[in-house]
Amino acid sequence: MADMIVRNARITTLDRDNPSATALAVADGNLLAIGDEATVMAHATARTRIIDAGGRRLIPGLNDSHLHLIRGGLNYNMELRWDGVRTLADAMAMLKEQVARTPAPQWVRVVGGFSEHQFAEKRLPTLQELNEAAPETPVFILHLYDRALLNRAALRAVGYTKDSADPLGGRLERDHAGNPTGLLLAKPNALILYATLAMGPKLPPEFQLNSTRHFMRELNRLGITSVIDAGGGFQNYPDDYEIIQKLHADGELTVRIAYNLFTQKKGGELADFDKWSRMLTPYQGDGMLRHNGAGEMLVFSAADFEDFREPRPELPQGMEGELEDVVRLLAQRRWPFRIHATYDESIGRVLDVYEKVNREVPFDGLHWFIDHAETISDRNIERVRALRGGIAIQHRMAYQGEYFAERYGSAATRNTPPVRKMLEAGVPVGAGTDATRVASYNPWVALYWLVTGRTVGGLSMYGDDNLLEREEALRLYTHGSAWLSHEQDRKGLLKVGQYADFALLSSDFLHVPEEAIKDITSVLTVVGGKVVHGGGDFGPLAPSLPKPMPDWSPVSRFGGYQGGTQAQALSMFARAQRHSHSHGTSCAVHGHGKDHAAHHPTPGGGLRDFWGALGCLCYAF
């Protein structure tokens, strides 16, 4: 009999044999029944929780095929999100308030998820504006994969001076005297941006646990019930997976995670995967946390960084030999794999390697896929299909479309990426975001992009031949993504026997005006038959969540994605400004007074000396 029944709903099942329903029943974490209300209510007992959906649209839980949840969760509570903010004025109001709330020597970080084109002003803040807003508190702003803005306090914190050399593939912009200005540019790779960000203070384990729970709840609020985690730089296995493993052991995961392992050292890729493939078997884990193979970085020489402000990078000679060794090992040990590949030229060379290895060690149904594939050609789509691979697409063009069009022209932009052609070729396709840095984690912005072909700045990129119908786009974000983790028989449809993962929407995705799609949220999110998020009238059904840690966290003041109308945003920030307070000469949170960073000379030694000289251990948070 049923543990839970949801009735009076407009259910989109995505099950072609039973496409719509008005009620569903859950038992033991799976779907027990779905159909008309009379049929489903027959499974009710006195103990069944019955939820009236109020006629709202109910969909399968969303599944982001490419999201950096594990890494993002460790830092979420430290980050101020500009995702969805409509004006630069609003964004700067948030920044100024957070500066006032942030104790020394912590940083204020805006780490991706937005584009300058989403602002009415169509620009980023100037370095002068950052220095005026935060004369003493380090501020780091990451814009996509192309640049970072640091105020003077942040430059001092990381130790960049006139004598600092430009790293390979990056550049420190300098003034006429050779001093760094605070503008860091990827030329073309983002290592300088991430290496600088990694210099900032980190949260201790207890706070990382809290931070990850808040990030998962934020994803639940947007209707996400599953993700495929793509690993990332500075995310080592197993050390940086201890937090997510503990949350799983304690039963506190509210998002299903299939994780890929990302090699960490150039020249050591084969050794990494040899070691890890002896530690983990393919798909090891359970329905809440399971291994999903290798990638998205397989070898560093195969990475074509997607900064569309820069010319396409040419992969180095010798890439094929390095990649071949890794892929052969993975195929022999039956590890699934994924690879970051933006440009068709890179994809062609990668497929040359795959075809060679497949002739020697047949992939034979091994699930593998290409991530991104913005400029993939018809020929290479066919080669992916012939090798029985898949493609994971993300809405990065919604944030970089203007840059791509400026460099390559509107004609090339019309099929970047060619989603319709992928589907017509019969290639498995899953949708996602590549959040949290190069784009927002909000799935509704991605669905808006798939349906309209427009950027967050309003540029119309695609013709009708590369747009999707709404239900078609939804399928990519649910059942399509499930193929990429070999779970298409357990998730992605609302069908008897599949996981009871679903979301009840704030407005009807299938019928709202296109511009309203971006502001959809979930009012009730269920994972494995358990309520993990509730909003409005459904709020009391959701479990409570501890307050964000530390107490000055931007999440406690602003939350995550800034949805809603422009008028709502302006009203919120007007209230924020009225209630903001000055940092003054002491730490407003911990009251350190003379221990504020401004009262200490900057030591001339390394970063360890710098943090230790402040006499305040807030940085440990």
C-alpha positions as CSV (number, residue, x, y, z in Angstrom):
1,M,0.0,0.0,0.0
2,A,1.0,3.6,-0.5
3,D,3.3,5.6,1.8
4,M,2.4,8.8,0.0
5,I,-0.2,9.9,-2.6
6,V,-0.3,13.1,-4.6
7,R,-3.7,13.9,-6.0
8,N,-5.3,16.7,-8.0
9,A,-2.2,17.2,-10.1
10,R,-1.5,17.8,-13.8
11,I,1.2,15.2,-14.2
12,T,3.6,15.0,-17.2
13,T,5.0,11.5,-16.9
14,L,7.2,11.5,-20.1
15,D,6.1,7.8,-20.3
16,R,4.9,7.4,-23.9
17,D,2.6,4.6,-22.9
18,N,0.9,6.7,-20.2
19,P,1.8,10.4,-20.9
20,S,-0.5,12.1,-18.4
21,A,-2.1,11.5,-15.1
22,T,-3.8,13.2,-12.2
23,A,-2.4,11.2,-9.2
24,L,0.5,9.1,-8.2
25,A,1.2,6.7,-5.3
26,V,4.6,6.0,-3.7
27,A,5.8,3.0,-1.7
28,D,9.2,2.1,-0.4
29,G,10.8,5.0,-2.4
30,N,9.4,3.9,-5.8
31,L,6.3,4.7,-7.8
32,L,3.6,2.3,-6.9
33,A,0.8,3.6,-9.2
34,I,0.1,6.5,-11.5
35,G,-3.1,7.3,-13.3
36,D,-6.5,8.7,-12.5
37,E,-7.4,9.6,-9.0
38,A,-9.8,6.8,-8.3
39,T,-7.3,4.1,-9.3
40,V,-4.5,5.6,-7.3
41,M,-6.5,6.3,-4.2
42,A,-7.3,2.6,-4.0
43,H,-3.8,2.2,-2.6
44,A,-4.4,4.5,0.4
45,T,-4.5,3.4,4.0
46,A,-5.0,5.3,7.2
47,R,-1.2,5.8,7.3
48,T,-0.8,7.2,3.8
49,R,0.2,10.8,3.5
50,I,-2.1,12.4,1.0
51,I,-1.1,15.6,-0.6
52,D,-3.4,17.8,-2.6
53,A,-1.4,19.3,-5.5
54,G,-4.0,22.1,-6.1
55,G,-4.1,21.4,-9.8
56,R,-0.4,22.3,-10.3
57,R,1.9,20.8,-12.9
58,L,4.0,17.8,-11.6
59,I,7.0,16.6,-13.5
60,P,9.8,14.0,-13.1
61,G,12.6,15.3,-10.9
62,L,15.2,17.2,-13.0
63,N,18.6,15.6,-13.5
64,D,21.5,17.9,-14.3
65,S,23.9,15.9,-16.5
66,H,26.9,18.1,-15.8
67,L,27.1,20.0,-12.5
68,H,30.0,20.4,-10.0
69,L,27.9,19.7,-6.9
70,I,30.5,18.1,-4.7
71,R,33.0,21.0,-5.2
72,G,30.3,23.6,-5.3
73,G,28.8,22.4,-2.0
74,L,32.1,22.8,-0.1
75,N,32.1,26.5,-1.0
76,Y,28.4,27.4,-1.4
77,N,28.0,29.2,1.9
78,M,31.0,31.5,1.2
79,E,29.7,32.7,-2.2
80,L,27.6,35.7,-3.0
81,R,25.4,34.7,-6.0
82,W,24.7,37.1,-8.8
83,D,22.8,34.4,-10.7
84,G,19.6,36.0,-12.0
85,V,20.2,39.5,-10.8
86,R,18.8,41.9,-13.3
87,T,20.9,45.0,-12.9
88,L,24.5,45.8,-11.9
89,A,23.2,48.3,-9.5
90,D,21.3,45.5,-7.6
91,A,24.4,43.3,-7.8
92,M,26.6,46.0,-6.3
93,A,24.1,46.7,-3.5
94,M,24.3,43.1,-2.6
95,L,28.1,43.2,-2.7
96,K,28.3,46.3,-0.5
97,E,26.0,44.8,2.1
98,Q,28.0,41.6,2.2
99,V,31.3,43.5,2.6
100,A,29.8,45.1,5.7
101,R,28.8,41.6,7.0
102,T,32.1,39.8,6.3
103,P,34.8,39.6,9.0
104,A,38.5,40.0,8.3
105,P,40.3,38.3,6.8
106,Q,37.5,36.5,4.9
107,W,36.8,37.3,1.2
108,V,33.6,38.3,-0.5
109,R,33.4,36.0,-3.5
110,V,31.1,36.2,-6.5
111,V,32.1,32.9,-8.2
112,G,30.4,32.6,-11.6
113,G,26.9,31.8,-12.6
114,F,26.2,35.2,-14.2
115,S,27.0,37.1,-17.4
116,E,27.5,40.8,-17.8
117,H,24.8,40.6,-20.5
118,Q,22.1,39.8,-18.0
119,F,22.5,43.2,-16.4
120,A,20.5,46.2,-17.8
121,E,23.8,48.1,-17.9
122,K,25.4,45.4,-20.0
123,R,28.7,45.7,-18.2
124,L,30.8,44.4,-15.3
125,P,31.7,46.7,-12.4
126,T,34.9,48.6,-12.8
127,L,37.9,48.0,-10.6
128,Q,37.4,51.6,-9.2
129,E,33.9,50.7,-8.2
130,L,35.1,47.5,-6.4
131,N,37.8,49.4,-4.5
132,E,35.3,52.1,-3.4
133,A,32.8,49.4,-2.3
134,A,35.4,47.4,-0.4
135,P,38.5,49.3,0.5
136,E,39.6,46.8,3.1
137,T,37.8,43.5,2.5
138,P,39.2,41.2,-0.3
139,V,36.7,40.9,-3.2
140,F,37.1,38.2,-5.9
141,I,34.6,38.2,-8.8
142,L,34.8,35.4,-11.4
143,H,33.2,36.1,-14.7
144,L,32.6,32.9,-16.7
145,Y,35.9,31.4,-17.8
146,D,37.4,34.6,-19.2
147,R,38.3,36.9,-16.3
148,A,38.4,37.7,-12.6
149,L,38.2,41.1,-10.9
150,L,40.2,41.6,-7.7
151,N,40.1,44.7,-5.6
152,R,43.3,46.0,-4.0
153,A,42.7,44.2,-0.8
154,A,42.4,40.9,-2.7
155,L,45.6,41.6,-4.6
156,R,47.4,42.1,-1.3
157,A,45.9,38.9,0.1
158,V,47.1,36.7,-2.8
159,G,50.4,38.5,-3.0
160,Y,50.3,39.6,-6.6
161,T,52.9,42.4,-7.1
162,K,54.9,44.1,-9.8
163,D,57.4,41.2,-9.6
164,S,54.7,38.5,-10.1
165,A,55.1,36.6,-13.5
166,D,52.2,35.9,-15.7
167,P,51.3,32.1,-15.5
168,L,51.2,30.0,-18.7
169,G,47.9,30.6,-20.4
170,G,46.9,33.6,-18.3
171,R,47.7,37.3,-17.8
172,L,47.8,39.8,-15.0
173,E,46.7,43.2,-16.4
174,R,49.1,45.9,-15.3
175,D,49.2,49.7,-15.1
176,H,51.8,51.9,-16.7
177,A,54.2,51.2,-13.9
178,G,53.8,47.4,-14.2
179,N,51.7,46.9,-11.1
180,P,48.8,44.5,-11.3
181,T,45.5,46.3,-11.6
182,G,43.3,43.5,-10.3
183,L,42.1,42.2,-13.7
184,L,43.1,38.6,-14.4
185,L,42.5,37.2,-17.9
186,A,42.4,33.7,-19.2
187,K,44.6,33.6,-22.3
188,P,43.0,31.2,-23.1
189,N,42.8,28.8,-20.1
190,A,41.3,29.5,-16.7
191,L,44.1,28.2,-14.5
192,I,45.1,31.7,-13.3
193,L,41.5,32.3,-12.2
194,Y,41.1,29.0,-10.3
195,A,44.5,29.0,-8.8
196,T,43.9,32.5,-7.4
197,L,40.5,31.5,-6.1
198,A,42.1,28.5,-4.4
199,M,44.3,30.9,-2.3
200,G,41.3,32.1,-0.3
201,P,40.2,30.8,3.1
202,K,38.3,27.5,3.2
203,L,35.5,26.3,5.5
204,P,36.3,23.7,8.1
205,P,34.6,20.3,7.7
206,E,31.6,21.0,10.0
207,F,30.8,24.1,7.9
208,Q,31.4,22.2,4.6
209,L,28.8,19.7,5.7
210,N,26.3,22.5,6.4
211,S,27.3,24.3,3.1
212,T,26.7,21.2,1.0
213,R,23.3,20.6,2.6
214,H,22.3,24.2,1.8
215,F,23.4,23.8,-1.8
216,M,21.5,20.6,-2.2
217,R,18.4,22.2,-0.7
218,E,18.8,25.1,-3.2
219,L,18.9,22.6,-6.0
220,N,15.8,20.9,-4.6
221,R,14.1,24.3,-4.5
222,L,14.5,24.4,-8.3
223,G,13.2,20.9,-8.8
224,I,16.5,19.0,-9.1
225,T,16.5,15.5,-7.7
226,S,19.6,14.1,-9.5
227,V,23.0,15.3,-10.9
228,I,26.0,13.8,-12.6
229,D,29.0,15.4,-10.9
230,A,31.8,16.2,-13.4
231,G,34.6,16.4,-10.8
232,G,36.9,19.4,-11.3
233,G,40.3,20.9,-10.7
234,F,41.5,21.0,-7.1
235,Q,39.0,18.2,-6.4
236,N,41.1,15.2,-5.4
237,Y,39.7,11.7,-4.8
238,P,39.2,10.4,-2.1
239,D,40.1,13.4,0.2
240,D,37.7,16.0,-1.3
241,Y,34.9,13.4,-1.3
242,E,34.9,12.8,2.5
243,I,32.2,15.4,3.1
244,I,29.7,14.0,0.5
245,Q,30.5,10.4,1.8
246,K,29.7,11.5,5.3
247,L,26.4,13.1,4.3
248,H,25.5,9.9,2.5
249,A,26.4,7.8,5.5
250,D,24.3,10.0,7.7
251,G,21.3,9.8,5.4
252,E,21.4,13.6,4.6
253,L,21.7,13.6,0.9
254,T,18.7,15.2,-0.8
255,V,20.1,14.9,-4.4
256,R,21.1,11.7,-6.1
257,I,24.7,11.9,-7.2
258,A,26.6,9.9,-9.8
259,Y,30.2,11.2,-9.7
260,N,33.0,11.1,-12.3
261,L,36.6,11.3,-11.3
262,F,38.7,14.1,-12.8
263,T,42.4,13.6,-13.2
264,Q,44.4,16.1,-11.2
265,K,48.0,16.2,-12.5
266,K,49.3,16.8,-16.0
267,G,51.5,13.9,-16.9
268,G,50.0,11.8,-14.1
269,E,46.6,11.0,-15.8
270,L,47.2,7.3,-16.5
271,A,48.5,6.8,-13.0
272,D,45.4,8.5,-11.5
273,F,43.0,6.2,-13.4
274,D,45.1,3.1,-12.8
275,K,44.9,3.8,-9.1
276,W,41.3,4.8,-8.9
277,S,40.1,1.9,-11.1
278,R,41.7,-0.5,-8.5
279,M,39.8,1.3,-5.7
280,L,36.4,1.5,-7.3
281,T,34.3,-0.8,-9.5
282,P,32.1,0.6,-12.3
283,Y,28.9,2.1,-10.8
284,Q,29.9,1.3,-7.3
285,G,27.5,2.7,-4.7
286,D,23.7,2.9,-4.4
287,G,20.8,5.0,-5.8
288,M,21.8,8.1,-3.8
289,L,25.6,8.1,-4.3
290,R,27.3,6.1,-7.0
291,H,30.5,6.1,-9.1
292,N,30.1,7.0,-12.8
293,G,33.5,6.5,-14.2
294,A,36.2,8.8,-15.5
295,G,36.2,12.5,-16.6
296,E,35.4,15.1,-17.6
297,M,39.1,15.5,-17.7
298,L,40.8,12.4,-19.1
299,V,44.1,14.0,-20.1
300,F,45.0,17.6,-19.9
301,S,46.4,17.7,-23.4
302,A,42.8,17.1,-24.7
303,A,41.2,20.0,-23.0
304,D,40.0,22.8,-25.3
305,F,39.0,25.7,-23.0
306,E,35.9,27.4,-24.1
307,D,36.6,31.1,-23.7
308,F,34.8,32.4,-26.8
309,R,36.5,35.8,-26.4
310,E,39.7,34.0,-27.4
311,P,40.6,32.1,-30.5
312,R,40.1,28.4,-30.6
313,P,43.0,26.6,-28.9
314,E,44.8,24.0,-31.0
315,L,45.3,20.8,-29.1
316,P,49.0,19.9,-28.8
317,Q,50.8,17.2,-30.8
318,G,51.1,14.0,-28.8
319,M,47.6,14.4,-27.3
320,E,46.4,11.3,-29.1
321,G,49.0,9.0,-27.6
322,E,48.3,10.2,-24.0
323,L,44.5,9.9,-24.5
324,E,44.8,6.5,-26.1
325,D,46.6,5.0,-23.1
326,V,44.0,6.3,-20.7
327,V,41.0,5.2,-22.8
328,R,42.4,1.8,-23.4
329,L,42.8,1.3,-19.7
330,L,39.3,2.5,-19.0
331,A,37.8,0.2,-21.7
332,Q,39.8,-2.8,-20.4
333,R,38.5,-2.2,-16.9
334,R,35.0,-1.4,-18.1
335,W,34.9,2.1,-16.6
336,P,32.5,4.5,-18.3
337,F,34.0,7.8,-19.3
338,R,33.2,11.4,-20.4
339,I,35.4,14.0,-21.9
340,H,35.3,17.8,-22.1
341,A,35.4,18.8,-25.8
342,T,34.0,22.2,-27.0
343,Y,35.1,22.4,-30.6
344,D,34.5,20.1,-33.6
345,E,38.2,20.1,-34.4
346,S,39.0,18.7,-30.9
347,I,36.1,16.2,-31.1
348,G,37.4,14.8,-34.4
349,R,40.8,14.1,-32.9
350,V,39.3,12.5,-29.8
351,L,37.0,10.3,-31.9
352,D,40.0,9.2,-33.9
353,V,41.5,7.8,-30.7
354,Y,38.2,6.3,-29.6
355,E,37.7,4.4,-32.9
356,K,41.2,3.1,-32.7
357,V,40.8,1.8,-29.1
358,N,37.4,0.4,-29.9
359,R,38.9,-1.8,-32.7
360,E,41.3,-3.3,-30.2
361,V,39.2,-3.3,-27.0
362,P,35.5,-3.0,-28.0
363,F,33.5,-0.5,-26.0
364,D,30.6,-3.0,-26.4
365,G,27.8,-1.0,-24.8
366,L,30.1,0.9,-22.4
367,H,28.4,4.2,-21.7
368,W,30.6,7.1,-22.7
369,F,29.8,10.6,-23.8
370,I,31.2,14.0,-24.9
371,D,30.6,17.0,-22.7
372,H,29.6,20.4,-24.3
373,A,30.1,19.8,-28.1
374,E,29.1,23.3,-29.0
375,T,30.4,23.2,-32.6
376,I,30.2,19.5,-33.3
377,S,29.7,18.7,-37.1
378,D,27.2,16.4,-38.7
379,R,30.0,13.9,-39.5
380,N,31.2,13.7,-35.9
381,I,27.6,13.4,-34.6
382,E,27.4,10.3,-36.8
383,R,30.7,9.0,-35.5
384,V,29.4,9.3,-31.9
385,R,26.3,7.4,-32.8
386,A,28.2,4.7,-34.5
387,L,30.3,4.2,-31.4
388,R,27.1,4.2,-29.3
389,G,28.1,7.2,-27.3
390,G,26.1,10.1,-26.0
391,I,26.4,13.9,-25.7
392,A,25.9,16.1,-22.6
393,I,24.8,19.6,-23.5
394,Q,24.8,22.6,-21.3
395,H,23.4,26.2,-21.5
396,R,26.8,27.8,-21.7
397,M,25.8,29.6,-24.8
398,A,23.0,31.3,-22.9
399,Y,25.9,33.1,-21.0
400,Q,28.4,33.4,-23.8
401,G,26.3,33.6,-27.0
402,E,27.1,37.3,-27.5
403,Y,30.8,36.5,-27.5
404,F,30.5,33.6,-29.8
405,A,28.4,35.6,-32.3
406,E,30.9,38.5,-32.2
407,R,33.8,36.1,-33.1
408,Y,32.2,33.6,-35.4
409,G,29.1,35.4,-36.8
410,S,25.4,34.8,-36.5
411,A,25.4,32.0,-39.1
412,A,27.7,29.8,-37.1
413,T,25.8,30.7,-33.9
414,R,22.5,29.2,-35.3
415,N,23.6,25.6,-34.6
416,T,25.9,26.0,-31.5
417,P,25.3,23.4,-30.3
418,P,23.3,21.5,-32.9
419,V,20.9,19.9,-30.5
420,R,18.2,19.1,-33.0
421,K,20.7,17.3,-35.3
422,M,21.9,15.3,-32.4
423,L,18.4,14.1,-31.6
424,E,17.6,13.4,-35.2
425,A,20.7,11.2,-35.5
426,G,19.4,9.1,-32.6
427,V,22.3,10.0,-30.2
428,P,21.4,9.9,-26.5
429,V,21.4,13.5,-25.2
430,G,21.2,14.8,-21.7
431,A,20.9,18.4,-20.6
432,G,22.6,20.3,-17.8
433,T,24.3,23.5,-16.8
434,D,28.1,23.1,-16.1
435,A,27.5,25.1,-12.9
436,T,28.5,26.6,-10.6
437,R,31.1,28.8,-12.3
438,V,30.7,29.1,-16.1
439,A,26.8,29.3,-15.8
440,S,24.1,29.2,-13.2
441,Y,22.8,26.0,-11.8
442,N,19.2,27.1,-12.4
443,P,17.7,24.4,-14.7
444,W,14.9,26.7,-15.8
445,V,17.3,29.0,-17.4
446,A,18.7,26.0,-19.4
447,L,15.2,24.9,-20.3
448,Y,14.4,28.5,-21.4
449,W,17.5,28.4,-23.6
450,L,16.5,25.1,-25.2
451,V,13.0,26.3,-25.9
452,T,13.7,29.9,-27.0
453,G,17.3,29.9,-28.3
454,R,17.9,33.1,-26.4
455,T,20.7,34.2,-24.1
456,V,20.2,35.6,-20.6
457,G,20.9,39.0,-22.3
458,G,18.1,38.5,-24.8
459,L,20.1,37.7,-28.0
460,S,18.1,35.3,-30.2
461,M,20.6,32.8,-31.5
462,Y,18.7,29.9,-33.2
463,G,16.1,29.5,-35.8
464,D,13.2,27.1,-35.5
465,D,15.3,24.3,-36.9
466,N,17.3,24.2,-33.6
467,L,14.6,24.8,-31.0
468,L,12.9,22.2,-28.9
469,E,9.3,21.8,-27.8
470,R,8.9,22.2,-24.1
471,E,8.1,18.6,-23.3
472,E,11.0,17.6,-25.6
473,A,13.4,19.8,-23.6
474,L,12.1,18.4,-20.4
475,R,12.8,14.9,-21.6
476,L,16.5,15.8,-22.1
477,Y,16.6,17.1,-18.5
478,T,15.2,14.0,-17.0
479,H,15.3,10.7,-18.9
480,G,18.0,11.9,-21.3
481,S,20.4,12.6,-18.5
482,A,19.6,9.3,-16.9
483,W,21.2,7.4,-19.8
484,L,24.5,9.2,-19.1
485,S,24.7,7.5,-15.7
486,H,23.3,4.2,-17.0
487,E,20.1,4.7,-14.9
488,Q,17.5,5.1,-17.6
489,D,15.6,2.2,-16.2
490,R,15.3,3.7,-12.8
491,K,14.8,7.5,-13.2
492,G,13.6,10.2,-15.6
493,L,10.1,9.0,-16.1
494,L,7.1,8.8,-13.8
495,K,6.4,5.2,-14.3
496,V,5.6,2.3,-12.0
497,G,8.8,0.9,-10.6
498,Q,11.0,3.9,-11.1
499,Y,12.3,6.1,-8.3
500,A,9.7,8.3,-6.7
501,D,11.5,11.5,-7.7
502,F,9.3,14.4,-8.8
503,A,8.7,18.2,-8.5
504,L,5.5,20.1,-8.2
505,L,6.0,23.5,-10.0
506,S,5.2,27.0,-9.0
507,S,3.8,27.6,-12.5
508,D,3.0,25.4,-15.5
509,F,6.2,25.0,-17.5
510,L,4.1,23.8,-20.5
511,H,1.9,26.9,-20.7
512,V,3.5,29.9,-19.1
513,P,4.9,32.7,-21.3
514,E,8.5,32.0,-22.4
515,E,10.0,34.7,-20.3
516,A,8.4,33.3,-17.2
517,I,10.1,30.0,-17.6
518,K,13.3,31.3,-16.0
519,D,11.5,32.1,-12.7
520,I,9.9,28.7,-12.2
521,T,10.7,27.0,-8.9
522,S,9.4,23.9,-7.2
523,V,6.9,24.2,-4.4
524,L,7.3,20.5,-3.5
525,T,10.3,18.3,-4.3
526,V,10.3,14.6,-3.5
527,V,13.3,12.2,-3.7
528,G,12.8,8.5,-3.2
529,G,9.3,9.2,-1.7
530,K,10.7,11.7,0.8
531,V,9.9,15.4,0.8
532,V,13.2,17.3,0.5
533,H,11.8,20.8,-0.2
534,G,8.5,22.6,0.3
535,G,7.5,26.2,-0.5
536,G,4.4,28.2,0.3
537,D,1.6,26.0,1.6
538,F,3.8,22.9,1.2
539,G,6.6,24.4,3.4
540,P,5.5,22.5,6.6
541,L,6.0,19.2,4.8
542,A,9.7,19.7,4.3
543,P,12.3,18.8,7.0
544,S,14.0,21.7,8.7
545,L,17.5,22.7,7.8
546,P,20.2,24.2,10.1
547,K,21.1,27.8,9.6
548,P,23.9,28.5,7.2
549,M,27.3,28.4,8.7
550,P,29.2,30.7,9.3
551,D,26.7,33.3,10.6
552,W,28.0,35.9,8.1
553,S,27.3,33.6,5.1
554,P,25.8,35.4,2.1
555,V,23.4,32.5,1.9
556,S,21.8,33.5,5.2
557,R,21.0,37.0,3.8
558,F,20.5,36.5,0.1
559,G,20.0,32.8,-0.6
560,G,21.0,31.5,-4.0
561,Y,19.5,32.2,-7.4
562,Q,17.9,35.6,-7.5
563,G,14.6,34.9,-9.3
564,G,11.5,37.0,-9.6
565,T,10.6,40.1,-11.4
566,Q,12.7,43.3,-11.8
567,A,10.3,45.1,-9.5
568,Q,10.6,42.4,-6.8
569,A,14.4,42.5,-7.1
570,L,14.5,46.3,-6.7
571,S,12.2,46.2,-3.7
572,M,14.4,43.5,-2.0
573,F,17.6,45.5,-2.5
574,A,16.0,48.7,-1.3
575,R,15.1,47.0,1.9
576,A,18.6,45.5,2.1
577,Q,20.2,48.9,1.8
578,R,18.0,50.4,4.5
579,H,19.0,47.7,6.9
580,S,22.7,47.5,6.0
581,H,25.3,48.6,8.5
582,S,28.8,49.8,8.2
583,H,31.7,47.6,8.9
584,G,33.5,50.5,10.5
585,T,36.8,49.8,12.2
586,S,35.9,46.5,13.7
587,C,34.5,43.1,12.7
588,A,30.8,43.5,12.8
589,V,30.2,39.8,13.3
590,H,32.8,38.9,15.9
591,G,33.6,42.3,17.3
592,H,37.4,42.1,17.0
593,G,37.9,45.8,17.1
594,K,41.6,46.4,16.7
595,D,42.1,43.0,15.2
596,H,40.5,44.1,11.9
597,A,42.8,43.5,8.9
598,A,43.0,47.3,8.3
599,H,45.0,47.8,11.6
600,H,47.8,45.4,10.6
601,P,50.6,45.9,8.2
602,T,50.7,43.4,5.4
603,P,53.5,41.0,6.1
604,G,56.1,40.5,3.4
605,G,56.2,36.8,3.6
606,G,53.9,34.1,2.1
607,L,50.2,33.6,2.5
608,R,50.7,31.6,5.6
609,D,52.4,34.6,7.3
610,F,49.7,36.9,6.0
611,W,46.7,35.1,7.5
612,G,48.5,34.3,10.7
613,A,49.4,37.9,11.4
614,L,45.9,39.1,11.8
615,G,45.3,37.6,15.2
616,C,41.8,36.5,14.2
617,L,40.9,32.9,13.4
618,C,37.8,33.8,11.4
619,Y,39.6,32.8,8.3
620,A,39.3,29.2,9.4
621,F,35.6,29.4,8.8
